[in-house]
Each structure stands twice: as C-alpha cells, then as structure tokens.
C-alpha cells in the first residue's frame, strides 16, 4: 500500500514537470527563438502576440492632406496608447512576481521597485505627450523614447518567465526530495527486493539529479535576477540578451535533471509495487558455511 501511495505521488509530480517550461516555451516555439524575439524586438506586443494598433489619424477628405494639428493629434494618440499597453503589462508582471513562492522577498522587492519605477516614468511621459504645448519635434522625440527608453518587452517579460520557471522547478525539486526520503525508507525495509544494488544506484542518481537541478536553478537566478532595463544602451542590451540566453540554458538543464530523477523514482516504485504484490520473488540469502539448518542427515 505504501508503494502505491508513493507511486501516486510520483505521478502527480510527473504532471507537474510538464508545467516547468517557461511561458515562452509553451507557446509552440523554441525557447531560443522566444528569448531572441523578446530581447531583440523594439516593437511591443499585446497579450495576443500582435503589435498594438496605433490610433488612426482623423479622417480627412479625399485629396486633402491632414493638417499639422491632425498629424500631431494622431502621433500623440499613438504614443498614449503604446504607453498604456506597457503600463498594463508592467502591472500584471508585478502581480505575477508577488505570487512566486520560491523567490526571496529581497529579489521580489528589487524587481517590483524597478517595474514600479518604469510605471512612474511612463505615466510622466504620458502626461508630457498629452500636453498641448509640445512642439512637433518634442512630441516626436517623446513618442520615439517609448520604444527606445522603455523596453518593457526586451527584459521584463523574459526575465519574469525565467523567474516563473525557476519557481516551479524549485517547487518540484522540494516535493521530489520528500519522495526520495520515503523511497529510501522503503528500500531499507525491503531487503528481499531483487536487484537491490541497482535500485539503490537509481536512488543515488535520483538524489544527484535533484542536487544538480537545484545548483542550475540557483546559478540561473543569480544571473538573470539582477538585470535591469537597457534604456536604449546597445551595449547593455547585448549583455542582457546574453545573460538571458545563458540563464535559460541553465533552467533547461535543471528541467532535464528533474525529468531524469522522476524516471529513477518511477523505476524504484515499479519494483516495490511488484514486490508488494508478490510478482517479484524475494531474494533468499543462502546459509553460510557452518550454519545449523535444523535438519539431520539420514
């Protein structure tokens, strides 16, 4: 019965590992392509993946060019809409970060402070764009700065995806560590299970894989957590992109470790279940030389 309970726990963990990949990996495209796209593009996307639609200029009669005032109004409306898309995304990111379970309070506070700073700056920029006193040149520069200086989608979103993936993997590691202790106890109490040496080797590999997964996650978090927006600095943008890619590689390595550990645990559980059902004959240790068997030779 204990083996069946542990087996059910492992199956639950198996389902959990399918949710480990970052959100950009679950969209049907490769992780590398997703990070490259997220860190290279200057064009924001909406929740559906489409670029936000700019407000169209006011209609003018056929054959009549829009006036300077109409062009400025259309440009200002487009800028305000792009700003609002970014502010909405940042607020959602703040909520998601607060829900992470295995990220330290200090790390959460650092990221949230950065995001809230961006929100404040965007609101200030929005107020500037809405001002009727802006000249054509100033308005164009203000709208241009939205994509160049507030690159929300270049860092914040892929960074949060890595945080979420690391958080889920850490949760699974902790759950599987508990299962590992239960498996060790069961093996210690089932000395007659065949191939005990092989099963113990599987358990040792199980523990090693979880240890390495934890190491990979810790290294990944240390790499991507301190990153800050590049604010249009191309050198910093390149450094952020490289750090995100390397951190992603470490998260993927941790995921592979967890999957391998799950296979080790399942092998052990299958053997214990068969042993409990009696389909695996217990190993009978042969008596040593000189041991009295209790029978007499006729």
FIMILUM-651034 format. One record per residue (C-alpha): residue in three letters; x, y, z. Coordinates in steps of 0.25 Angstrom, whole numbers, plus 5000, padded with zeros to 4 digits. Layout:
{node 'ALA', {X, Y, Z}}
...
This chain:
{node 'UNK', {5000, 5000, 5000}}
{node 'UNK', {5011, 5010, 5003}}
{node 'UNK', {5017, 5007, 4990}}
{node 'UNK', {5004, 5010, 4983}}
{node 'UNK', {5003, 5023, 4991}}
{node 'UNK', {5017, 5027, 4987}}
{node 'UNK', {5014, 5023, 4973}}
{node 'UNK', {5002, 5033, 4972}}
{node 'UNK', {5011, 5044, 4978}}
{node 'UNK', {5021, 5042, 4967}}
{node 'UNK', {5011, 5042, 4956}}
{node 'UNK', {5006, 5055, 4962}}
{node 'UNK', {5020, 5061, 4961}}
{node 'UNK', {5021, 5055, 4947}}
{node 'UNK', {5009, 5064, 4942}}
{node 'UNK', {5016, 5076, 4950}}
{node 'UNK', {5028, 5075, 4941}}
{node 'UNK', {5021, 5078, 4929}}
{node 'UNK', {5018, 5092, 4934}}
{node 'UNK', {5032, 5095, 4937}}
{node 'UNK', {5036, 5101, 4924}}
{node 'UNK', {5035, 5116, 4923}}
{node 'UNK', {5023, 5122, 4918}}
{node 'UNK', {5030, 5126, 4905}}
{node 'UNK', {5033, 5111, 4903}}
{node 'UNK', {5018, 5107, 4904}}
{node 'UNK', {5014, 5115, 4892}}
{node 'UNK', {5019, 5105, 4882}}
{node 'UNK', {5032, 5112, 4878}}
{node 'UNK', {5046, 5109, 4883}}
{node 'UNK', {5051, 5115, 4895}}
{node 'UNK', {5063, 5121, 4888}}
{node 'UNK', {5054, 5127, 4877}}
{node 'UNK', {5045, 5133, 4888}}
{node 'UNK', {5056, 5139, 4896}}
{node 'UNK', {5063, 5145, 4884}}
{node 'UNK', {5050, 5151, 4879}}
{node 'UNK', {5047, 5156, 4893}}
{node 'UNK', {5060, 5162, 4895}}
{node 'UNK', {5063, 5167, 4880}}
{node 'UNK', {5050, 5174, 4877}}
{node 'UNK', {5047, 5188, 4879}}
{node 'UNK', {5032, 5187, 4876}}
{node 'UNK', {5023, 5183, 4887}}
{node 'UNK', {5013, 5172, 4886}}
{node 'UNK', {4999, 5171, 4892}}
{node 'UNK', {4994, 5158, 4900}}
{node 'UNK', {4990, 5152, 4887}}
{node 'UNK', {5004, 5154, 4881}}
{node 'UNK', {5000, 5165, 4871}}
{node 'UNK', {5007, 5179, 4871}}
{node 'UNK', {4997, 5189, 4878}}
{node 'UNK', {4989, 5196, 4867}}
{node 'UNK', {4993, 5211, 4867}}
{node 'UNK', {4981, 5221, 4867}}
{node 'UNK', {4978, 5225, 4853}}
{node 'UNK', {4978, 5240, 4849}}
{node 'UNK', {4965, 5247, 4848}}
{node 'UNK', {4959, 5245, 4835}}
{node 'UNK', {4961, 5255, 4824}}
{node 'UNK', {4954, 5258, 4811}}
{node 'UNK', {4960, 5250, 4799}}
{node 'UNK', {4971, 5258, 4793}}
{node 'UNK', {4973, 5267, 4805}}
{node 'UNK', {4985, 5265, 4813}}
{node 'UNK', {4984, 5265, 4828}}
{node 'UNK', {4988, 5277, 4835}}
{node 'UNK', {4999, 5279, 4845}}
{node 'UNK', {4990, 5279, 4856}}
{node 'UNK', {4983, 5266, 4852}}
{node 'UNK', {4997, 5259, 4850}}
{node 'UNK', {5001, 5263, 4864}}
{node 'UNK', {4988, 5258, 4870}}
{node 'UNK', {4990, 5245, 4863}}
{node 'UNK', {5004, 5244, 4868}}
{node 'UNK', {5000, 5247, 4882}}
{node 'UNK', {4989, 5237, 4882}}
{node 'UNK', {4998, 5226, 4877}}
{node 'UNK', {5008, 5229, 4888}}
{node 'UNK', {4998, 5229, 4899}}
{node 'UNK', {4993, 5216, 4894}}
{node 'UNK', {5006, 5210, 4894}}
{node 'UNK', {5009, 5215, 4908}}
{node 'UNK', {4996, 5209, 4913}}
{node 'UNK', {5000, 5196, 4907}}
{node 'UNK', {5013, 5196, 4915}}
{node 'UNK', {5007, 5201, 4928}}
{node 'UNK', {4997, 5190, 4927}}
{node 'UNK', {5007, 5179, 4925}}
{node 'UNK', {5016, 5184, 4936}}
{node 'UNK', {5005, 5184, 4946}}
{node 'UNK', {5002, 5169, 4942}}
{node 'UNK', {5016, 5166, 4944}}
{node 'UNK', {5016, 5172, 4958}}
{node 'UNK', {5005, 5163, 4962}}
{node 'UNK', {5011, 5151, 4956}}
{node 'UNK', {5024, 5153, 4963}}
{node 'UNK', {5017, 5155, 4977}}
{node 'UNK', {5011, 5141, 4974}}
{node 'UNK', {5024, 5134, 4973}}
{node 'UNK', {5027, 5124, 4985}}
{node 'UNK', {5042, 5121, 4984}}
{node 'UNK', {5047, 5135, 4981}}
{node 'UNK', {5053, 5143, 4992}}
{node 'UNK', {5046, 5155, 4997}}
{node 'UNK', {5058, 5163, 4995}}
{node 'UNK', {5058, 5159, 4980}}
{node 'UNK', {5043, 5161, 4979}}
{node 'UNK', {5045, 5175, 4985}}
{node 'UNK', {5056, 5179, 4975}}
{node 'UNK', {5049, 5175, 4963}}
{node 'UNK', {5036, 5181, 4967}}
{node 'UNK', {5043, 5194, 4970}}
{node 'UNK', {5049, 5194, 4956}}
{node 'UNK', {5036, 5191, 4950}}
{node 'UNK', {5029, 5202, 4958}}
{node 'UNK', {5039, 5212, 4954}}
{node 'UNK', {5037, 5209, 4940}}
{node 'UNK', {5022, 5211, 4942}}
{node 'UNK', {5024, 5224, 4949}}
{node 'UNK', {5033, 5229, 4937}}
{node 'UNK', {5023, 5224, 4927}}
{node 'UNK', {5012, 5232, 4934}}
{node 'UNK', {5021, 5244, 4934}}
{node 'UNK', {5023, 5243, 4919}}
{node 'UNK', {5009, 5241, 4916}}
{node 'UNK', {5006, 5254, 4923}}
{node 'UNK', {5016, 5261, 4915}}
{node 'UNK', {5010, 5255, 4902}}
{node 'UNK', {4997, 5259, 4906}}
{node 'UNK', {5001, 5274, 4908}}
{node 'UNK', {4996, 5283, 4897}}
{node 'UNK', {5009, 5291, 4898}}
{node 'UNK', {5018, 5281, 4892}}
{node 'UNK', {5025, 5285, 4879}}
{node 'UNK', {5025, 5275, 4867}}
{node 'UNK', {5040, 5272, 4869}}
{node 'UNK', {5038, 5270, 4884}}
{node 'UNK', {5025, 5261, 4882}}
{node 'UNK', {5033, 5252, 4872}}
{node 'UNK', {5044, 5250, 4882}}
{node 'UNK', {5035, 5247, 4893}}
{node 'UNK', {5028, 5236, 4885}}
{node 'UNK', {5041, 5231, 4880}}
{node 'UNK', {5046, 5229, 4894}}
{node 'UNK', {5035, 5220, 4897}}
{node 'UNK', {5041, 5208, 4890}}
{node 'UNK', {5056, 5213, 4891}}
{node 'UNK', {5056, 5216, 4906}}
{node 'UNK', {5045, 5208, 4912}}
{node 'UNK', {5048, 5194, 4906}}
{node 'UNK', {5038, 5186, 4915}}
{node 'UNK', {5037, 5175, 4906}}
{node 'UNK', {5052, 5173, 4904}}
{node 'UNK', {5055, 5170, 4918}}
{node 'UNK', {5043, 5170, 4928}}
{node 'UNK', {5035, 5159, 4921}}
{node 'UNK', {5046, 5149, 4918}}
{node 'UNK', {5052, 5151, 4932}}
{node 'UNK', {5039, 5148, 4939}}
{node 'UNK', {5037, 5136, 4930}}
{node 'UNK', {5050, 5131, 4935}}
{node 'UNK', {5046, 5134, 4950}}
{node 'UNK', {5033, 5127, 4948}}
{node 'UNK', {5040, 5114, 4942}}
{node 'UNK', {5051, 5114, 4953}}
{node 'UNK', {5040, 5116, 4964}}
{node 'UNK', {5032, 5104, 4958}}
{node 'UNK', {5045, 5095, 4957}}
{node 'UNK', {5049, 5098, 4971}}
{node 'UNK', {5035, 5094, 4976}}
{node 'UNK', {5036, 5081, 4969}}
{node 'UNK', {5050, 5079, 4974}}
{node 'UNK', {5045, 5081, 4988}}
{node 'UNK', {5034, 5071, 4986}}
{node 'UNK', {5042, 5060, 4980}}
{node 'UNK', {5053, 5062, 4991}}
{node 'UNK', {5042, 5058, 5001}}
{node 'UNK', {5038, 5046, 4992}}
{node 'UNK', {5053, 5042, 4991}}
{node 'UNK', {5053, 5041, 5007}}
{node 'UNK', {5041, 5032, 5006}}
{node 'UNK', {5047, 5023, 4995}}
{node 'UNK', {5060, 5021, 5004}}
{node 'UNK', {5052, 5017, 5016}}
{node 'UNK', {5044, 5007, 5007}}
{node 'UNK', {5057, 5001, 5001}}
{node 'UNK', {5063, 5000, 5015}}
{node 'UNK', {5051, 4992, 5020}}
{node 'UNK', {5050, 4983, 5007}}
{node 'UNK', {5063, 4975, 5008}}
{node 'UNK', {5058, 4964, 5000}}
{node 'UNK', {5055, 4972, 4987}}
{node 'UNK', {5063, 4967, 4975}}
{node 'UNK', {5073, 4975, 4969}}
{node 'UNK', {5075, 4984, 4982}}
{node 'UNK', {5088, 4989, 4977}}
{node 'UNK', {5082, 4994, 4964}}
{node 'UNK', {5071, 5001, 4971}}
{node 'UNK', {5080, 5007, 4981}}
{node 'UNK', {5088, 5013, 4970}}
{node 'UNK', {5075, 5018, 4964}}
{node 'UNK', {5072, 5025, 4977}}
{node 'UNK', {5086, 5031, 4977}}
{node 'UNK', {5085, 5036, 4963}}
{node 'UNK', {5071, 5042, 4967}}
{node 'UNK', {5078, 5050, 4978}}
{node 'UNK', {5089, 5054, 4970}}
{node 'UNK', {5080, 5059, 4959}}
{node 'UNK', {5072, 5067, 4969}}
{node 'UNK', {5084, 5073, 4975}}
{node 'UNK', {5089, 5078, 4961}}
{node 'UNK', {5076, 5083, 4957}}
{node 'UNK', {5076, 5092, 4970}}
{node 'UNK', {5090, 5097, 4966}}
{node 'UNK', {5086, 5100, 4952}}
{node 'UNK', {5074, 5108, 4957}}
{node 'UNK', {5082, 5116, 4967}}
{node 'UNK', {5092, 5119, 4956}}
{node 'UNK', {5081, 5124, 4947}}
{node 'UNK', {5074, 5132, 4957}}
{node 'UNK', {5087, 5139, 4961}}
{node 'UNK', {5090, 5142, 4946}}
{node 'UNK', {5076, 5148, 4942}}
{node 'UNK', {5071, 5154, 4954}}
{node 'UNK', {5080, 5166, 4955}}
{node 'UNK', {5078, 5170, 4941}}
{node 'UNK', {5072, 5184, 4939}}
{node 'UNK', {5066, 5190, 4926}}
{node 'UNK', {5076, 5195, 4916}}
{node 'UNK', {5069, 5209, 4914}}
{node 'UNK', {5073, 5209, 4899}}
{node 'UNK', {5088, 5205, 4903}}
{node 'UNK', {5092, 5195, 4892}}
{node 'UNK', {5104, 5190, 4900}}
{node 'UNK', {5095, 5187, 4912}}
{node 'UNK', {5084, 5181, 4903}}
{node 'UNK', {5095, 5171, 4897}}
{node 'UNK', {5099, 5168, 4911}}
{node 'UNK', {5085, 5166, 4916}}
{node 'UNK', {5082, 5157, 4904}}
{node 'UNK', {5094, 5148, 4906}}
{node 'UNK', {5091, 5147, 4921}}
{node 'UNK', {5076, 5143, 4918}}
{node 'UNK', {5081, 5132, 4908}}
{node 'UNK', {5091, 5126, 4917}}
{node 'UNK', {5081, 5126, 4929}}
{node 'UNK', {5071, 5120, 4920}}
{node 'UNK', {5081, 5109, 4917}}
{node 'UNK', {5083, 5106, 4932}}
{node 'UNK', {5068, 5106, 4934}}
{node 'UNK', {5066, 5095, 4923}}
{node 'UNK', {5078, 5087, 4929}}
{node 'UNK', {5070, 5087, 4942}}
{node 'UNK', {5058, 5083, 4936}}
{node 'UNK', {5065, 5071, 4929}}
{node 'UNK', {5070, 5067, 4943}}
{node 'UNK', {5056, 5067, 4949}}
{node 'UNK', {5051, 5058, 4937}}
{node 'UNK', {5063, 5048, 4939}}
{node 'UNK', {5061, 5048, 4954}}
{node 'UNK', {5046, 5045, 4952}}
{node 'UNK', {5050, 5033, 4943}}
{node 'UNK', {5059, 5028, 4954}}
{node 'UNK', {5048, 5029, 4965}}
{node 'UNK', {5038, 5022, 4956}}
{node 'UNK', {5047, 5010, 4953}}
{node 'UNK', {5049, 5009, 4968}}
{node 'UNK', {5034, 5010, 4971}}
{node 'UNK', {5030, 5000, 4960}}
{node 'UNK', {5040, 4989, 4967}}
{node 'UNK', {5034, 4992, 4980}}
{node 'UNK', {5020, 4991, 4975}}
{node 'UNK', {5023, 4977, 4969}}
{node 'UNK', {5030, 4973, 4981}}
{node 'UNK', {5018, 4976, 4990}}
{node 'UNK', {5008, 4969, 4980}}
{node 'UNK', {5017, 4957, 4981}}
{node 'UNK', {5021, 4957, 4966}}
{node 'UNK', {5035, 4958, 4969}}
{node 'UNK', {5041, 4947, 4978}}
{node 'UNK', {5049, 4951, 4990}}
{node 'UNK', {5063, 4948, 4990}}
{node 'UNK', {5066, 4937, 5000}}
{node 'UNK', {5080, 4938, 5006}}
{node 'UNK', {5088, 4925, 5005}}
{node 'UNK', {5092, 4920, 5019}}
{node 'UNK', {5107, 4922, 5022}}
{node 'UNK', {5117, 4910, 5024}}
{node 'UNK', {5115, 4904, 5038}}
{node 'UNK', {5101, 4909, 5040}}
{node 'UNK', {5092, 4899, 5046}}
{node 'UNK', {5079, 4897, 5038}}
{node 'UNK', {5072, 4889, 5048}}
{node 'UNK', {5071, 4876, 5040}}
{node 'UNK', {5079, 4863, 5041}}
{node 'UNK', {5085, 4855, 5031}}
{node 'UNK', {5079, 4841, 5030}}
